[in-house]
Amino acid sequence: MRRWLNPAAIVAAVGLVLSFAFAYTMAKEPGLYWTRVQARFMPPDLDASNAYRYTPASMVLTAAAVGKMMDNSDHARMADADALLIGQGVRQGFSVNLPNTGGQWANQFVSPYLDVQVVDSSAEAVTAKTRSLIAQIAADLVWLQDQGGASQNYRITIQTSPLAVSYSKGSSGRAGLVGLFVGLGVTYACVRIASYDRRPRGAHYVQHPSVAARMRNRSSSQPEPARVEDSEVSGRTRELSGTRG
């Protein structure tokens, strides 16, 4: 009975159950919906026949200012400007960034558009959030130009790319195996900790009653050594002394 109450065995059993449960949860993890939209800043409609002929630096600066008004948080800098938000492990959130084509170590902003990405658990939530962000970008642009006193004939406008929601889900088998390996690794570490002998060196151990009884019986069955009385020892000592004299 004492063998079944071993703490290491209990930890191992519980760890195995939790490992398989965690692997099942990882395998059944639902996919995510995401989208990516470009909010391009268009120059004033002075030459309608060729609106893309120029990309003035002032429009890039305007896009950067609106992007900071929308999302002033510090995001991890990616080496590729085309990196997806869902690929960074985000399961729910959004980002509004001015594309930096200079790579990981240099800054280069040449395109006057904001990269809008949204990730969520449903297509409806992604659609609603994206439309809200686009509306906020347009409103911030209007406010910024109002503050600068820009004339209506010389105002920058917004043109967005089509909104298309995509669904992404990883491999259930690989996710389950990863979850199982992680659970087994944690279980192994916990078993090693539970089986470690925490008793200090030199500590006194309490013997089981049956072991103590066997030790007493073994000692009583052995013959006792011959005892020599003190008077006998004294007499022999005097005899030896007289012989030497």
N, C-alpha and C positions, 0 to 999 in steps of 0.2 A: 504493500500500500504506500509505503514511503517513496518508492520509486516513481509512482505516478504523481507525487506532489513535488517533484523536482522543479524548481523555478525555471531552469533552462528549458525543460520539456514543455512547460506551460507557455513560455514565451514563444517557443518554436511553433506550437500548435496555433496560437492566436495570430502569430505573424503570417503563417501560411494562409489562413482564412482571409486575413485582411489583404494579403498580396493578390490573391485571386479575385477578391472583390474589387480591388483597385484596378486590376487589369481589365475586368469586365466593364467597369465604368469608363476607362479610357477608350476601349473599343467601341462603346456605344455613344461616345461624345458626338453631338450633332455638328453638322457643318455650319458655315457662316456665309452671310450675304455681304457683298461689298460692291462698291462702284468707284469710278474715277472720272472726274469731270474737269475740263479746263474752262476757267473763266478768263477769257482773253480781253485785254484792254484795247479798245479800238480808238484810233485817232479821230479827231473831229472830221465830220463829213464835209470836207472842203473839196475833195476830188473823188466823187463817188465812183468814177470809172476804175480807180486803182487805189483802194483804201489800204492795201498791204504794201505799198511801194516803200514806205519808210517805217522804221521802228525807232522812234526817237528815244533817247536815253531818259528824257523826262517821263515818258510813259512807264518805263521800267521802274523808275523811282516811285512813281505813283502806285504801281502795283505792289511794290515792296511796302509802302506805307499802309496801304489797305490790308495787306496780309498781316502786318504786325498788329493792326487794330482788331483783326479777326482772331488771331491765335498768337499770343505773345510768349507761349511756353517754349522751352528749349527741347528740341527733338534730337534724337541721335543722328549724327551726320552720316549719311550713307555715301559710299563711293560712287554709286550709280544713281543719277537723278531720277531714273525711271523705277526705282524700287517701290514695291507695293507696301501699303500699310499693313495689310493682312499678313504679308510675309515676314513682318517684324514681330509677330506673336501677339498683335493687338486683336482682342476678341470683341471689343465694343469701344468705339471712339471715332474720332475724325481728325483730319489734319488739313491745314490751309497753308501752303508754302509757295514761295517764289522759287522755281527750279534753279538749282545751283549746278551748272555744268562744268565747274572747275575741278570736280573730283573731290577726294577726301582731304587734300592738303591745300588747295587754292580756291579762291572765290571767283566765280564768273557768272554774272547775271546778264543774259542777253535777250531773253524771251519775255515779253510783257504779258504774261498770263499767270494766274494762280492755279496751282495744282490742288484740287479739292478731292479728298478721299474720305470715304465713310465705310465703317465696318459695323455690322450689327447681326442679331440673330434672326431677323426677318426682313423680307424684301420691302414690306410696307414701312418699317422703321428706317431703312436705308433711304428710301425714296423721300420720305417726309423730312429727314434730317438734311439731305442734300439740297432740296428745294429751299429749306430755311436758310442754309448757309449762302446759297446763291443770292437770295433776297437780301441778306445782311450785307454781302459784298457790294451789291448795287446801292444799298442805302448808305453805307459808309463812303462810297465814292461820291455820291451826291453831296453828302455833308462836307467832305473834304474840299470839294470844289466850291461849295457855298462859302466856306470859310475863306477861301482864296479869292472870292469875288469873280470867278470865271464867268464869262458871257455864255449865254445859251448856245450861241453859234460856234463856240470853241471848247466845247466840253467833251471829255473822254467818256465813252460808253462801254458797256459790257456785252460781250457775245459769248455764249456758252456752247460747249459741245453737247451732243445728244446724251441724255441720261439713260444708261443701260446698266441694270443690276445683274451681277453674276453670283453664282453659288460655288463655293469651294469646300471640299471635304477631303481630308487626308485618308490614308490607308488604315482601315480598322484593324487589320491583322498586325501591322507594324506598331500601331499605337498600343494594342493589347500586349504585345511582347515587351515593349519598352516599360509599360506599367508593371508587368510581372517581374522583369529583371530588377527594377527599382525596389519593388516590395521585398523580393528575396534578399537583395543586398542589405536593406535595412534590417530585415529579420535576422540575418546572419550576425550583423554587428550587435544587435540586442541580445542574441543568445550568448555570444562571447562575453558580453558584459555581465549577464545573469549568472554564467557559470564560473566567473572569476571568484577565487577564494578571498573573501575580504577579512578573514580572521587574522589578527596580528601575530607576528612571530613570537614564540614563547608563551602563547596563550594556553590555558589549561583546558583540556577536553574532557567532557563528561562521558564516561563509559556507559554502554547499555547495561542494564541489570543482569542480563544473561551472561555477558562477557565478564563482568565482575565476579559472578558466581563461579564460572569456570576457572578463573584465575585463583580464587580462594581454594577451590578443591585441589588444584594442581600443587599449590604450595603446601597444603596440609598432608598430601600423600608422600612428599619427599621426607627422608629421615633427617632428624635434627642432628646437627654436629655435636660431637662429644664436648661436654662442659668440664672445665677444670676449676676446682675450688681454689679460692685464694690461699687457704691454709696449706694445701698441698704444694702450691707454687712456692710459698715461703719456706717450707721444709726442704724442698729440693735445692733452693738457693743457698740455704745454710750448709747443706751437705757439700755442695760444690765449693763453698768458701773454705770449709775445714780441710778438704782434700788439698787445695792449693797451698794452705798454710803448712 
